Amino acid sequence: QVQLVESGGGLAQPGGSLRLSCAASGSTFSINVMGWYRQAPGKQRELVAAITSGGGSTNYADSVKDRFTISRDNAKNTMYLQMNSLKPEDTAVYYCNAVLFDPSGYDYWGQGTQVTVSS
């Protein structure tokens, strides 16, 4: 079992910054890829960014490239999303996801944290 808890969401002005954190607990040794997803009202959940277990490879949605940075500190069992140059269209609930090394690809989700970008 893996538990994921997000934090760091809130209200930011356009052009501002926020840093999200995702703290993992439980069987953290079994976690492979981790990622951030978001879901805006009336829209499907979409991948924002993902990072491999060692942090050596990252992937970003085109809409956030050059503005967001994903990272993870395995010693602290924590993943981060640094969000800069925020836009109103970044407003969404942001979810942390962890995919296990298990061949089934079983994954876990956090409860989500709200990010609102508005003046």
DRENGU-702914 format. One record per residue: residue in one letter; y, x, z of N, C-alpha, C in turn. Coordinates in nm, 3 decimals. Example, Ala and Ser with C-alpha at 12.3 -4.5 7.8 and 13.67 -1.06 7.14 Angstrom:
% residues 2
@resn: a; npy: -0.569; npx: 1.319; npz: 0.780; capy: -0.450; capx: 1.230; capz: 0.780; cpy: -0.330; cpx: 1.320; cpz: 0.780
@resn: s; npy: -0.225; npx: 1.285; npz: 0.708; capy: -0.106; capx: 1.367; capz: 0.714; cpy: 0.003; cpx: 1.290; cpz: 0.787
//
This chain:
% residues 119
@resn: q; npy: -0.119; npx: 0.083; npz: 0.000; capy: 0.000; capx: 0.000; capz: 0.000; cpy: 0.126; cpx: 0.087; cpz: 0.000
@resn: v; npy: 0.223; npx: 0.044; npz: -0.074; capy: 0.352; capx: 0.112; capz: -0.080; cpy: 0.461; cpx: 0.010; cpz: -0.054
@resn: q; npy: 0.555; npx: 0.047; npz: 0.029; capy: 0.671; capx: -0.038; capz: 0.054; cpy: 0.795; cpx: 0.033; cpz: -0.002
@resn: l; npy: 0.880; npx: -0.045; npz: -0.066; capy: 1.003; capx: 0.007; capz: -0.126; cpy: 1.122; cpx: -0.072; cpz: -0.073
@resn: v; npy: 1.223; npx: 0.000; npz: -0.027; capy: 1.343; capx: -0.064; capz: 0.026; cpy: 1.466; cpx: -0.004; cpz: -0.042
@resn: e; npy: 1.540; npx: -0.090; npz: -0.113; capy: 1.662; capx: -0.044; capz: -0.180; cpy: 1.782; cpx: -0.058; cpz: -0.088
@resn: s; npy: 1.882; npx: 0.023; npz: -0.111; capy: 2.009; capx: 0.012; capz: -0.040; cpy: 2.119; cpx: 0.071; cpz: -0.127
@resn: g; npy: 2.242; npx: 0.044; npz: -0.088; capy: 2.356; capx: 0.105; capz: -0.158; cpy: 2.428; cpx: 0.013; cpz: -0.255
@resn: g; npy: 2.378; npx: -0.107; npz: -0.273; capy: 2.448; capx: -0.200; capz: -0.361; cpy: 2.576; cpx: -0.250; cpz: -0.298
@resn: g; npy: 2.654; npx: -0.322; npz: -0.377; capy: 2.779; capx: -0.377; capz: -0.326; cpy: 2.874; cpx: -0.407; cpz: -0.439
@resn: l; npy: 3.000; npx: -0.414; npz: -0.404; capy: 3.106; capx: -0.445; capz: -0.500; cpy: 3.179; cpx: -0.318; cpz: -0.540
@resn: a; npy: 3.198; npx: -0.302; npz: -0.669; capy: 3.272; capx: -0.187; capz: -0.721; cpy: 3.368; cpx: -0.235; cpz: -0.829
@resn: q; npy: 3.476; npx: -0.164; npz: -0.845; capy: 3.571; capx: -0.196; capz: -0.950; cpy: 3.525; cpx: -0.133; cpz: -1.082
@resn: p; npy: 3.565; npx: -0.189; npz: -1.193; capy: 3.534; capx: -0.125; capz: -1.322; cpy: 3.583; cpx: 0.019; cpz: -1.322
@resn: g; npy: 3.497; npx: 0.109; npz: -1.370; capy: 3.529; capx: 0.250; capz: -1.367; cpy: 3.487; cpx: 0.321; cpz: -1.240
@resn: g; npy: 3.445; npx: 0.243; npz: -1.142; capy: 3.406; capx: 0.300; capz: -1.013; cpy: 3.263; cpx: 0.349; cpz: -1.011
@resn: s; npy: 3.218; npx: 0.388; npz: -0.892; capy: 3.084; capx: 0.444; capz: -0.876; cpy: 3.013; cpx: 0.381; cpz: -0.757
@resn: l; npy: 2.881; npx: 0.379; npz: -0.767; capy: 2.794; capx: 0.341; capz: -0.657; cpy: 2.670; cpx: 0.428; cpz: -0.664
@resn: r; npy: 2.606; npx: 0.448; npz: -0.550; capy: 2.480; capx: 0.522; capz: -0.545; cpy: 2.375; cpx: 0.437; cpz: -0.477
@resn: l; npy: 2.271; npx: 0.406; npz: -0.551; capy: 2.160; capx: 0.329; capz: -0.497; cpy: 2.051; cpx: 0.424; cpz: -0.446
@resn: s; npy: 1.984; npx: 0.380; npz: -0.340; capy: 1.871; capx: 0.455; capz: -0.287; cpy: 1.750; cpx: 0.364; cpz: -0.279
@resn: c; npy: 1.633; npx: 0.422; npz: -0.295; capy: 1.508; capx: 0.349; capz: -0.280; cpy: 1.417; cpx: 0.433; cpz: -0.192
@resn: a; npy: 1.393; npx: 0.386; npz: -0.071; capy: 1.309; capx: 0.458; capz: 0.023; cpy: 1.167; cpx: 0.403; cpz: 0.016
@resn: a; npy: 1.072; npx: 0.492; npz: -0.007; capy: 0.932; capx: 0.453; capz: -0.016; cpy: 0.859; cpx: 0.490; cpz: 0.112
@resn: s; npy: 0.765; npx: 0.407; npz: 0.151; capy: 0.681; capx: 0.435; capz: 0.268; cpy: 0.540; cpx: 0.387; cpz: 0.239
@resn: g; npy: 0.448; npx: 0.427; npz: 0.326; capy: 0.308; capx: 0.391; capz: 0.305; cpy: 0.238; cpx: 0.502; cpz: 0.230
@resn: s; npy: 0.158; npx: 0.466; npz: 0.132; capy: 0.079; capx: 0.563; capz: 0.055; cpy: 0.164; cpx: 0.628; cpz: -0.054
@resn: t; npy: 0.267; npx: 0.699; npz: -0.013; capy: 0.362; capx: 0.755; capz: -0.110; cpy: 0.299; cpx: 0.863; cpz: -0.197
@resn: f; npy: 0.190; npx: 0.924; npz: -0.148; capy: 0.122; capx: 1.028; capz: -0.226; cpy: 0.064; cpx: 0.971; cpz: -0.356
@resn: s; npy: 0.046; npx: 0.840; npz: -0.360; capy: -0.016; capx: 0.776; capz: -0.476; cpy: 0.085; cpx: 0.736; cpz: -0.583
@resn: i; npy: 0.215; npx: 0.760; npz: -0.556; capy: 0.319; capx: 0.718; capz: -0.650; cpy: 0.332; cpx: 0.816; cpz: -0.765
@resn: n; npy: 0.334; npx: 0.765; npz: -0.886; capy: 0.353; capx: 0.846; capz: -1.005; cpy: 0.497; cpx: 0.828; cpz: -1.054
@resn: v; npy: 0.515; npx: 0.745; npz: -1.153; capy: 0.649; capx: 0.721; capz: -1.208; cpy: 0.724; cpx: 0.620; cpz: -1.122
@resn: m; npy: 0.852; npx: 0.646; npz: -1.102; capy: 0.939; capx: 0.550; capz: -1.035; cpy: 1.053; cpx: 0.512; cpz: -1.129
@resn: g; npy: 1.105; npx: 0.394; npz: -1.108; capy: 1.212; capx: 0.349; capz: -1.196; cpy: 1.304; cpx: 0.249; cpz: -1.131
@resn: w; npy: 1.417; npx: 0.231; npz: -1.194; capy: 1.514; capx: 0.128; capz: -1.156; cpy: 1.518; cpx: 0.025; cpz: -1.268
@resn: y; npy: 1.510; npx: -0.100; npz: -1.230; capy: 1.525; capx: -0.213; capz: -1.320; cpy: 1.642; cpx: -0.298; cpz: -1.272
@resn: r; npy: 1.692; npx: -0.381; npz: -1.360; capy: 1.798; capx: -0.474; capz: -1.319; cpy: 1.779; cpx: -0.608; cpz: -1.388
@resn: q; npy: 1.829; npx: -0.710; npz: -1.322; capy: 1.823; capx: -0.845; capz: -1.377; cpy: 1.954; cpx: -0.916; cpz: -1.351
@resn: a; npy: 2.021; npx: -0.950; npz: -1.458; capy: 2.145; capx: -1.025; capz: -1.449; cpy: 2.114; cpx: -1.174; cpz: -1.458
@resn: p; npy: 2.202; npx: -1.259; npz: -1.408; capy: 2.176; capx: -1.404; capz: -1.412; cpy: 2.149; cpx: -1.452; cpz: -1.554
@resn: g; npy: 2.039; npx: -1.525; npz: -1.569; capy: 2.006; capx: -1.581; capz: -1.699; cpy: 1.945; cpx: -1.483; cpz: -1.797
@resn: k; npy: 1.920; npx: -1.361; npz: -1.751; capy: 1.864; capx: -1.260; capz: -1.840; cpy: 1.731; cpx: -1.208; cpz: -1.787
@resn: q; npy: 1.653; npx: -1.145; npz: -1.875; capy: 1.527; capx: -1.087; capz: -1.833; cpy: 1.551; cpx: -0.955; cpz: -1.760
@resn: r; npy: 1.456; npx: -0.921; npz: -1.676; capy: 1.463; capx: -0.793; capz: -1.607; cpy: 1.446; cpx: -0.682; cpz: -1.710
@resn: e; npy: 1.529; npx: -0.577; npz: -1.698; capy: 1.524; capx: -0.469; capz: -1.794; cpy: 1.517; cpx: -0.334; cpz: -1.724
@resn: l; npy: 1.454; npx: -0.238; npz: -1.790; capy: 1.447; capx: -0.102; capz: -1.738; cpy: 1.582; cpx: -0.035; cpz: -1.751
@resn: v; npy: 1.628; npx: 0.025; npz: -1.643; capy: 1.753; capx: 0.100; capz: -1.643; cpy: 1.725; cpx: 0.249; cpz: -1.659
@resn: a; npy: 1.635; npx: 0.301; npz: -1.576; capy: 1.602; capx: 0.443; capz: -1.580; cpy: 1.469; cpx: 0.464; cpz: -1.512
@resn: a; npy: 1.399; npx: 0.570; npz: -1.553; capy: 1.271; capx: 0.604; capz: -1.493; cpy: 1.261; cpx: 0.755; cpz: -1.478
@resn: i; npy: 1.175; npx: 0.797; npz: -1.383; capy: 1.159; capx: 0.940; capz: -1.357; cpy: 1.015; cpx: 0.968; cpz: -1.320
@resn: t; npy: 0.962; npx: 1.079; npz: -1.370; capy: 0.824; capx: 1.114; capz: -1.343; cpy: 0.807; cpx: 1.168; cpz: -1.201
@resn: s; npy: 0.682; npx: 1.188; npz: -1.161; capy: 0.653; capx: 1.222; capz: -1.023; cpy: 0.721; cpx: 1.350; cpz: -0.978
@resn: g; npy: 0.727; npx: 1.449; npz: -1.064; capy: 0.790; capx: 1.576; capz: -1.027; cpy: 0.937; cpx: 1.581; cpz: -1.059
@resn: g; npy: 0.988; npx: 1.475; npz: -1.119; capy: 1.129; capx: 1.470; capz: -1.155; cpy: 1.163; cpx: 1.545; cpz: -1.282
@resn: g; npy: 1.062; npx: 1.595; npz: -1.352; capy: 1.090; capx: 1.677; capz: -1.468; cpy: 1.126; cpx: 1.600; cpz: -1.593
@resn: s; npy: 1.100; npx: 1.472; npz: -1.593; capy: 1.129; capx: 1.392; capz: -1.712; cpy: 1.194; cpx: 1.262; cpz: -1.671
@resn: t; npy: 1.300; npx: 1.227; npz: -1.741; capy: 1.371; capx: 1.103; capz: -1.713; cpy: 1.391; cpx: 1.025; cpz: -1.843
@resn: n; npy: 1.414; npx: 0.897; npz: -1.825; capy: 1.436; capx: 0.808; capz: -1.939; cpy: 1.541; cpx: 0.706; cpz: -1.901
@resn: y; npy: 1.634; npx: 0.678; npz: -1.993; capy: 1.743; capx: 0.586; capz: -1.963; cpy: 1.757; cpx: 0.480; cpz: -2.072
@resn: a; npy: 1.800; npx: 0.362; npz: -2.032; capy: 1.839; capx: 0.261; capz: -2.128; cpy: 1.964; cpx: 0.310; cpz: -2.200
@resn: d; npy: 1.977; npx: 0.277; npz: -2.327; capy: 2.093; capx: 0.322; capz: -2.404; cpy: 2.225; cpx: 0.278; cpz: -2.339
@resn: s; npy: 2.222; npx: 0.163; npz: -2.275; capy: 2.345; capx: 0.106; capz: -2.218; cpy: 2.398; cpx: 0.185; cpz: -2.099
@resn: v; npy: 2.314; npx: 0.270; npz: -2.040; capy: 2.359; capx: 0.343; capz: -1.921; cpy: 2.358; cpx: 0.494; cpz: -1.940
@resn: k; npy: 2.313; npx: 0.542; npz: -2.056; capy: 2.310; capx: 0.686; capz: -2.082; cpy: 2.449; cpx: 0.745; cpz: -2.065
@resn: d; npy: 2.452; npx: 0.863; npz: -2.006; capy: 2.576; capx: 0.938; capz: -1.982; cpy: 2.662; cpx: 0.877; cpz: -1.873
@resn: r; npy: 2.618; npx: 0.767; npz: -1.812; capy: 2.691; capx: 0.708; capz: -1.699; cpy: 2.607; cpx: 0.707; cpz: -1.572
@resn: f; npy: 2.477; npx: 0.685; npz: -1.586; capy: 2.389; capx: 0.677; capz: -1.470; cpy: 2.299; cpx: 0.800; cpz: -1.465
@resn: t; npy: 2.262; npx: 0.841; npz: -1.345; capy: 2.170; capx: 0.952; capz: -1.327; cpy: 2.064; cpx: 0.914; cpz: -1.224
@resn: i; npy: 1.938; npx: 0.927; npz: -1.264; capy: 1.827; capx: 0.898; capz: -1.174; cpy: 1.774; cpx: 1.029; cpz: -1.118
@resn: s; npy: 1.734; npx: 1.028; npz: -0.992; capy: 1.676; capx: 1.146; capz: -0.930; cpy: 1.583; cpx: 1.101; cpz: -0.819
@resn: r; npy: 1.500; npx: 1.194; npz: -0.772; capy: 1.412; capx: 1.162; capz: -0.660; cpy: 1.393; cpx: 1.286; cpz: -0.574
@resn: d; npy: 1.381; npx: 1.263; npz: -0.445; capy: 1.354; capx: 1.367; capz: -0.347; cpy: 1.220; cpx: 1.334; cpz: -0.285
@resn: n; npy: 1.115; npx: 1.399; npz: -0.334; capy: 0.981; capx: 1.366; capz: -0.286; cpy: 0.961; cpx: 1.402; cpz: -0.139
@resn: a; npy: 1.034; npx: 1.500; npz: -0.092; capy: 1.024; capx: 1.538; capz: 0.050; cpy: 1.073; cpx: 1.425; cpz: 0.140
@resn: k; npy: 1.169; npx: 1.348; npz: 0.088; capy: 1.224; capx: 1.235; capz: 0.165; cpy: 1.168; cpx: 1.102; cpz: 0.117
@resn: n; npy: 1.078; npx: 1.108; npz: 0.016; capy: 1.020; capx: 0.984; capz: -0.039; cpy: 1.129; cpx: 0.886; cpz: -0.081
@resn: t; npy: 1.231; npx: 0.938; npz: -0.144; capy: 1.346; capx: 0.856; capz: -0.182; cpy: 1.386; cpx: 0.882; cpz: -0.326
@resn: m; npy: 1.420; npx: 0.775; npz: -0.395; capy: 1.472; capx: 0.783; capz: -0.531; cpy: 1.616; cpx: 0.734; cpz: -0.529
@resn: y; npy: 1.696; npx: 0.788; npz: -0.619; capy: 1.838; capx: 0.754; capz: -0.623; cpy: 1.878; cpx: 0.712; cpz: -0.764
@resn: l; npy: 1.987; npx: 0.637; npz: -0.770; capy: 2.051; capx: 0.606; capz: -0.897; cpy: 2.202; cpx: 0.621; cpz: -0.876
@resn: q; npy: 2.257; npx: 0.727; npz: -0.931; capy: 2.402; capx: 0.746; capz: -0.926; cpy: 2.462; cpx: 0.674; cpz: -1.045
@resn: m; npy: 2.549; npx: 0.580; npz: -1.018; capy: 2.610; capx: 0.498; capz: -1.122; cpy: 2.759; cpx: 0.526; cpz: -1.128
@resn: n; npy: 2.803; npx: 0.582; npz: -1.239; capy: 2.944; capx: 0.612; capz: -1.259; cpy: 3.000; cpx: 0.529; cpz: -1.375
@resn: s; npy: 3.130; npx: 0.525; npz: -1.384; capy: 3.197; capx: 0.452; capz: -1.492; cpy: 3.140; cpx: 0.310; cpz: -1.506
@resn: l; npy: 3.129; npx: 0.243; npz: -1.394; capy: 3.068; capx: 0.111; capz: -1.394; cpy: 3.147; cpx: 0.011; cpz: -1.476
@resn: k; npy: 3.073; npx: -0.080; npz: -1.538; capy: 3.131; capx: -0.185; capz: -1.622; cpy: 3.090; cpx: -0.321; cpz: -1.566
@resn: p; npy: 3.166; npx: -0.424; npz: -1.594; capy: 3.127; capx: -0.558; capz: -1.547; cpy: 2.987; cpx: -0.597; cpz: -1.592
@resn: e; npy: 2.946; npx: -0.551; npz: -1.708; capy: 2.812; capx: -0.585; capz: -1.758; cpy: 2.701; cpx: -0.514; cpz: -1.683
@resn: d; npy: 2.735; npx: -0.424; npz: -1.592; capy: 2.634; capx: -0.362; capz: -1.506; cpy: 2.600; cpx: -0.452; cpz: -1.387
@resn: t; npy: 2.674; npx: -0.561; npz: -1.371; capy: 2.649; capx: -0.653; capz: -1.261; cpy: 2.510; cpx: -0.713; cpz: -1.273
@resn: a; npy: 2.431; npx: -0.697; npz: -1.167; capy: 2.292; capx: -0.744; capz: -1.167; cpy: 2.230; cpx: -0.715; cpz: -1.032
@resn: v; npy: 2.111; npx: -0.769; npz: -1.012; capy: 2.029; capx: -0.725; capz: -0.900; cpy: 1.946; cpx: -0.608; cpz: -0.949
@resn: y; npy: 1.951; npx: -0.499; npz: -0.876; capy: 1.880; capx: -0.377; capz: -0.912; cpy: 1.753; cpx: -0.365; cpz: -0.827
@resn: y; npy: 1.642; npx: -0.341; npz: -0.896; capy: 1.512; capx: -0.332; capz: -0.830; cpy: 1.452; cpx: -0.193; cpz: -0.846
@resn: c; npy: 1.388; npx: -0.147; npz: -0.742; capy: 1.314; capx: -0.022; capz: -0.743; cpy: 1.168; cpx: -0.053; cpz: -0.778
@resn: n; npy: 1.108; npx: 0.031; npz: -0.860; capy: 0.969; capx: 0.012; capz: -0.901; cpy: 0.894; cpx: 0.144; cpz: -0.886
@resn: a; npy: 0.769; npx: 0.135; npz: -0.840; capy: 0.684; capx: 0.254; capz: -0.827; cpy: 0.549; cpx: 0.225; cpz: -0.889
@resn: v; npy: 0.511; npx: 0.309; npz: -0.984; capy: 0.382; capx: 0.296; capz: -1.052; cpy: 0.286; cpx: 0.399; cpz: -0.994
@resn: l; npy: 0.165; npx: 0.355; npz: -0.961; capy: 0.069; capx: 0.445; capz: -0.898; cpy: -0.002; cpx: 0.532; cpz: -1.000
@resn: f; npy: -0.061; npx: 0.642; npz: -0.952; capy: -0.145; capx: 0.727; capz: -1.034; cpy: -0.273; cpx: 0.655; cpz: -1.076
@resn: d; npy: -0.308; npx: 0.549; npz: -1.007; capy: -0.429; capx: 0.474; capz: -1.037; cpy: -0.435; cpx: 0.436; cpz: -1.185
@resn: p; npy: -0.554; npx: 0.449; npz: -1.249; capy: -0.566; capx: 0.417; capz: -1.392; cpy: -0.522; cpx: 0.275; cpz: -1.427
@resn: s; npy: -0.528; npx: 0.185; npz: -1.331; capy: -0.487; capx: 0.047; capz: -1.358; cpy: -0.337; cpx: 0.035; cpz: -1.377
@resn: g; npy: -0.263; npx: 0.138; npz: -1.335; capy: -0.118; capx: 0.131; capz: -1.348; cpy: -0.054; cpx: 0.034; cpz: -1.252
@resn: y; npy: -0.122; npx: 0.005; npz: -1.143; capy: -0.069; capx: -0.089; capz: -1.045; cpy: 0.067; cpx: -0.043; cpz: -0.997
@resn: d; npy: 0.158; npx: -0.138; npz: -0.977; capy: 0.291; capx: -0.101; capz: -0.934; cpy: 0.342; cpx: -0.189; cpz: -0.821
@resn: y; npy: 0.446; npx: -0.142; npz: -0.758; capy: 0.512; capx: -0.212; capz: -0.647; cpy: 0.660; cpx: -0.228; cpz: -0.678
@resn: w; npy: 0.719; npx: -0.331; npz: -0.617; capy: 0.860; capx: -0.361; capz: -0.635; cpy: 0.931; cpx: -0.371; cpz: -0.501
@resn: g; npy: 1.057; npx: -0.330; npz: -0.500; capy: 1.141; capx: -0.354; capz: -0.385; cpy: 1.199; cpx: -0.494; cpz: -0.391
@resn: q; npy: 1.280; npx: -0.529; npz: -0.290; capy: 1.333; capx: -0.664; capz: -0.281; cpy: 1.461; cpx: -0.681; cpz: -0.363
@resn: g; npy: 1.519; npx: -0.571; npz: -0.407; capy: 1.639; capx: -0.578; capz: -0.489; cpy: 1.767; cpx: -0.561; cpz: -0.409
@resn: t; npy: 1.868; npx: -0.509; npz: -0.475; capy: 2.000; capx: -0.495; capz: -0.414; cpy: 2.105; cpx: -0.537; cpz: -0.518
@resn: q; npy: 2.201; npx: -0.616; npz: -0.473; capy: 2.301; capx: -0.671; capz: -0.566; cpy: 2.410; cpx: -0.568; cpz: -0.594
@resn: v; npy: 2.440; npx: -0.551; npz: -0.721; capy: 2.553; capx: -0.470; capz: -0.766; cpy: 2.647; cpx: -0.561; cpz: -0.843
@resn: t; npy: 2.771; npx: -0.567; npz: -0.798; capy: 2.873; capx: -0.649; capz: -0.864; cpy: 2.990; cpx: -0.560; cpz: -0.904
@resn: v; npy: 3.024; npx: -0.564; npz: -1.031; capy: 3.136; capx: -0.485; capz: -1.081; cpy: 3.245; cpx: -0.581; cpz: -1.126
@resn: s; npy: 3.353; npx: -0.580; npz: -1.053; capy: 3.460; capx: -0.676; capz: -1.080; cpy: 3.591; cpx: -0.624; cpz: -1.023
@resn: s; npy: 3.699; npx: -0.659; npz: -1.089; capy: 3.831; capx: -0.623; capz: -1.038; cpy: 3.886; cpx: -0.735; cpz: -0.951
//
